[in-house]
Structures are given as C-alpha cells and as structure tokens.
Amino acid sequence: MKTSVTIDRSTLMAQRTSPGFSLVELLVVISIIVLMASLMGPTLNSALRGNAMTQAGDKVTGTLTLAHQMAVTRNQTIEVRIYSYIDPEMPGDKGQGRAIQAFTVDDAGIPSPISKAQVLPPTVVISTNSTLSTIFDLTAMTPSQGGNFKIPRVGTKYSYVGFKYYRSGSTSLVSQSTNASSQPHWCITLEGIQDASSGRSTLPKNFTTITIDPYNGALKTYRPTL
C-alpha cells in the first residue's frame, strides 16, 4: 500500500532559500559601520576626556572637602599636599601635579596620612604653571622635609606643595602667600596632559579650576561646558 505525501510549494521554496547574507550585503554593512565609527570617533574621544576630567575633579575636591570638614569637626589641624613628579610610564614626561593627599597634624607637628594618595587619571594633571594654579606659588617641599611618605608609582621621587586647614576652618594660605594682599583666592587647575605638555599659560578648552578661600576654606569649582 503506497502513501502519497503532498509538499506545500511555499514550504519547498523556503527550504531552498539560504538564510545567509550575500557578499554585497556584507560590504554595505561594513561600510556603514566604518562611516559611523569615523563620525563618532571625535565625540567619543571628547566624552572620554570629559569623564577623566570629572574623575580628577572629584578626587581633588573630595580631598579638600574632607580635609576642611575634619579640621572643623575633629578640632585638629589637617594638611593637604599636592604631589608633582615625572611619570615613569610616560616617555618624555616633564612632571606635573598628579596626586593629592590629606594628613592629620598633631600638636608636635607630626603628620599622619588620613588615607592613601589620590592619584589622578593618567590623561589629567594639575598644572604646575603658577599662572593657572596659584597654589604653586607656594614653596616646593621634598619628601625628606615632610616625612618621606611614599606614593604610588614613584615612591619618594616627588616634590609637593602643601597648606593646612585649622580648627577654625581657615587655612595657612593667608600667611604662606608671598603676595597675600593681591591673592584673595588660591586656585588649582586641572588640564589634559596634552595641554600641559604644550607649555601653554592660558586656559585650554577642557579644564577644571577649583578656588580656595584662604580665610574660611570655602571651595568653588569652575568647569566649562564642552
């Protein structure tokens, strides 16, 4: 006894149709991807730089805010240090501000770290140009003068400038200034490593400037819209 099987025509055609892409279709898709990447490249690069700048700004303002609050709430002197050094992982680096750290200072003047040094993202530095960062009008200190504390990457191969927050909330910047009468505010400017390397003395497009009122320790942050 024979059994007849009827195959639907549309089913047969579907089975013969290949689900893959043709070479032309693949080339078109690749071309679109390349075009989109070329258009989005500058935007993505700018976004990455902006993100690194934000992270760096948060580390600096966070350390300064913590130091100020601890000085007032714990009724003790807090010192803030900004470290400058040559990054051994960056050929040709001439050295910029790359880390910040806070210390408690006891009545004998002995400093003790509150936490580890906050190292900035590698693409962002604190400008050591005193036109952009007036904090570098202060006298540079060596590790041996400050207790030989080690920081990541360079150990004690660095220099630093520092100031203190007092119990009242005021700072040592009032008396440390060499031109106190003309320096009502002190500032720290963050910029991209490529801008710092150019040796410019004007603000770049992408920057963050943090001002410190020497009399009450108040902070203000200036960040342009990218």
C-alpha positions as CSV (number, residue, x, y, z in Angstrom):
1,M,0.0,0.0,0.0
2,K,1.5,3.3,-1.1
3,T,1.1,6.5,0.9
4,S,1.1,9.8,-1.0
5,V,2.8,12.8,0.5
6,T,1.9,16.3,-0.6
7,I,4.6,19.0,-0.1
8,D,3.4,22.6,0.0
9,R,5.1,24.7,-2.6
10,S,5.9,27.6,-0.3
11,T,7.5,25.2,2.2
12,L,9.7,23.8,-0.5
13,M,10.8,27.3,-1.6
14,A,11.6,28.3,1.9
15,Q,13.8,25.3,2.4
16,R,15.8,26.2,-0.7
17,T,16.2,29.8,0.3
18,S,19.6,30.5,2.0
19,P,19.4,32.4,5.3
20,G,22.8,33.9,4.9
21,F,24.0,37.3,3.6
22,S,25.4,38.0,0.2
23,L,28.9,39.5,-0.3
24,V,27.4,42.8,-1.4
25,E,25.2,43.0,1.7
26,L,28.2,42.3,4.0
27,L,30.2,45.0,2.2
28,V,27.4,47.5,2.6
29,V,27.1,46.7,6.4
30,I,30.8,47.0,6.9
31,S,30.9,50.4,5.1
32,I,28.1,51.7,7.3
33,I,30.0,50.6,10.4
34,V,33.2,52.3,9.3
35,L,31.4,55.5,8.4
36,M,29.6,55.6,11.8
37,A,32.9,54.9,13.6
38,S,34.6,57.8,11.8
39,L,31.8,60.2,12.6
40,M,31.5,59.1,16.3
41,G,35.3,59.0,16.9
42,P,35.8,62.7,17.9
43,T,32.7,62.7,20.0
44,L,33.7,59.5,21.8
45,N,37.2,60.9,22.4
46,S,35.8,64.1,23.8
47,A,33.5,62.2,26.1
48,L,36.4,60.1,27.4
49,R,38.4,63.2,28.1
50,G,35.5,64.8,29.9
51,N,34.9,61.7,32.0
52,A,38.6,61.6,33.1
53,M,38.4,65.3,33.9
54,T,35.3,64.7,36.0
55,Q,37.0,61.9,37.9
56,A,40.1,64.1,38.6
57,G,38.0,67.0,39.8
58,D,36.1,64.7,42.1
59,K,39.3,63.4,43.7
60,V,40.7,66.9,44.3
61,T,37.5,68.5,45.6
62,G,36.8,65.4,47.7
63,T,40.2,65.5,49.4
64,L,39.9,69.3,50.0
65,T,36.4,68.9,51.4
66,L,37.3,66.0,53.6
67,A,40.3,68.0,55.0
68,H,38.2,71.0,55.7
69,Q,35.5,69.1,57.4
70,M,37.9,67.0,59.6
71,A,39.7,70.1,60.7
72,V,36.5,71.7,62.0
73,T,34.6,68.6,63.3
74,R,37.7,66.9,64.9
75,N,39.2,70.2,66.1
76,Q,42.6,69.5,64.7
77,T,45.0,70.7,62.0
78,I,44.8,69.0,58.6
79,E,47.5,69.3,55.9
80,V,46.8,68.9,52.2
81,R,49.7,68.0,49.9
82,I,49.7,68.2,46.1
83,Y,52.4,65.9,44.6
84,S,54.3,66.6,41.4
85,Y,56.5,64.0,39.7
86,I,57.7,62.6,36.4
87,D,55.6,59.6,35.4
88,P,58.0,56.8,34.6
89,E,55.3,55.2,32.4
90,M,55.1,58.2,30.1
91,P,58.2,58.8,27.9
92,G,59.3,62.4,27.7
93,D,57.1,63.5,30.7
94,K,58.5,66.7,32.3
95,G,56.5,66.4,35.5
96,Q,53.1,67.8,36.6
97,G,50.8,67.6,39.6
98,R,49.4,64.1,39.6
99,A,48.2,63.3,43.1
100,I,46.7,64.8,46.3
101,Q,46.7,63.6,49.9
102,A,45.5,64.8,53.3
103,F,47.2,64.4,56.7
104,T,46.4,64.9,60.3
105,V,49.0,67.0,62.1
106,D,49.3,66.5,65.9
107,D,50.4,69.2,68.4
108,A,54.0,68.3,67.9
109,G,53.7,69.0,64.1
110,I,54.0,65.3,63.1
111,P,51.8,64.4,60.1
112,S,49.9,61.1,59.6
113,P,48.1,60.2,56.4
114,I,44.3,60.1,56.6
115,S,44.2,57.9,53.5
116,K,46.2,56.8,50.5
117,A,47.3,59.4,48.0
118,Q,44.6,60.1,45.4
119,V,46.3,59.7,42.0
120,L,44.6,61.4,39.1
121,P,43.7,59.6,35.8
122,P,46.8,59.4,33.6
123,T,45.3,61.8,31.0
124,V,44.7,64.6,33.5
125,V,47.2,66.6,35.6
126,I,47.3,69.5,38.0
127,S,49.0,72.3,36.1
128,T,52.2,73.4,37.9
129,N,52.1,76.7,35.9
130,S,51.5,79.2,38.7
131,T,49.5,81.4,36.3
132,L,46.9,78.6,36.1
133,S,47.4,77.0,39.6
134,T,48.4,79.8,42.0
135,I,48.8,77.0,44.7
136,F,52.3,76.5,43.1
137,D,53.3,80.0,44.2
138,L,54.0,78.1,47.5
139,T,57.5,76.8,48.2
140,A,58.0,73.3,46.9
141,M,58.9,70.7,49.5
142,T,60.9,67.5,49.3
143,P,59.9,64.1,50.8
144,S,62.6,64.4,53.5
145,Q,61.1,67.6,54.6
146,G,57.6,66.1,55.0
147,G,58.3,62.7,56.5
148,N,59.4,60.6,53.5
149,F,55.9,59.2,52.8
150,K,55.8,57.0,49.7
151,I,53.1,57.4,47.0
152,P,52.2,55.0,44.1
153,R,54.4,54.6,41.1
154,V,57.3,56.8,42.3
155,G,57.9,56.1,46.0
156,T,59.6,59.2,47.3
157,K,60.7,60.6,43.9
158,Y,58.5,63.7,44.0
159,S,58.1,67.2,45.3
160,Y,55.0,68.8,46.8
161,V,53.3,72.0,47.8
162,G,51.1,72.0,50.9
163,F,48.9,74.0,53.1
164,K,46.9,73.5,56.3
165,Y,43.3,73.7,57.4
166,Y,43.0,74.9,61.0
167,R,40.3,74.2,63.6
168,S,38.5,77.4,62.8
169,G,38.2,76.4,59.2
170,S,40.7,79.0,58.0
171,T,43.8,78.0,56.1
172,S,47.5,78.6,56.3
173,L,47.3,80.1,52.8
174,V,46.8,83.6,54.3
175,S,50.3,83.6,55.9
176,Q,52.0,81.4,53.3
177,S,51.3,83.8,50.4
178,T,54.2,85.9,49.2
179,N,51.7,88.4,47.9
180,A,48.8,87.9,50.3
181,S,47.3,91.4,49.6
182,S,46.9,90.6,45.9
183,Q,46.0,86.9,46.3
184,P,42.4,86.8,47.8
185,H,41.8,83.4,46.4
186,W,44.0,80.4,45.6
187,C,43.3,78.1,42.8
188,I,44.1,74.6,41.5
189,T,43.6,74.0,37.7
190,L,43.3,70.6,36.2
191,E,44.0,70.1,32.5
192,G,44.6,67.4,29.9
193,I,48.2,66.0,29.7
194,Q,48.4,67.1,26.1
195,D,47.6,70.7,27.1
196,A,50.2,70.7,29.9
197,S,52.8,69.3,27.6
198,S,52.4,72.3,25.2
199,G,53.6,74.7,27.9
200,R,50.6,77.0,27.5
201,S,49.9,79.7,30.0
202,T,46.2,80.2,29.0
203,L,43.3,78.0,29.9
204,P,42.6,75.2,27.5
205,K,39.1,74.2,26.3
206,N,38.8,71.3,28.7
207,F,39.7,72.3,32.3
208,T,38.6,72.4,35.8
209,T,39.6,75.2,38.2
210,I,39.0,74.9,42.0
211,T,39.4,78.0,44.1
212,I,40.1,78.0,47.8
213,D,39.2,80.9,50.0
214,P,42.2,81.2,52.4
215,Y,40.1,82.8,55.2
216,N,37.3,80.2,55.5
217,G,38.4,77.3,53.3
218,A,35.3,77.6,51.0
219,L,35.7,75.9,47.6
220,K,34.3,76.9,44.3
221,T,34.6,74.8,41.1
222,Y,34.7,76.2,37.6
223,R,34.1,73.8,34.7
224,P,33.4,75.0,31.1
225,T,30.7,73.3,29.0
226,L,32.4,71.0,26.5
